[in-house]
Amino acid sequence: MNTQSYSPYRLKATPMVVGLVLVGTGCLMGMSGVIVGGTAVMSACRRWFLGLADQAPQAMKPKWGQQTKVAMTADSPAMHGNGARIRSGRA
């Protein structure tokens, strides 16, 4: 008499291995896609931020230069002590 019991569900090893290989390959491709995409986004953000940082000083240089020239003249209110008053935080 045969005492071995067999499960009614038998899986073939080859399709399981192929499926696992495909899932692993897909995960690696997905992770590399996230890395490449994230690098592109970070690079674009960095260029945008550096572009903003360069714009502010260039926009202010003519104004600062004009204010400096006016302040350095002998007829300037700053030379006579009539410049803007600085408020302190105390009442």
C-alpha positions, 0 to 999 in steps of 0.5 A: 500500500502506498502511504505517500500523500500528494497535494492536489496542487502541484506547481512547476518550478520553471514558470515560478523561477521565470516569474521571479526573475521577471519580477526582480528585473522589473523591480530593478528597472523601476528603481533605476527609473526612479533614480534617473528621474529623481536626478533629472528633477533635482538637477532642474530644481538646482538650476532653477534655484541658482537662476533665482539667486543670480537674478536678485543681485543683478536687479539690485546693483544699479539701485545700490550703485545710484544710492551709493553715489548719492550718499557720497556726495557732499550735499547728501542728507546722509552727510549732514546727519539728516538721513533715515532714522532707525527704529529700535524694537523698544517702545 
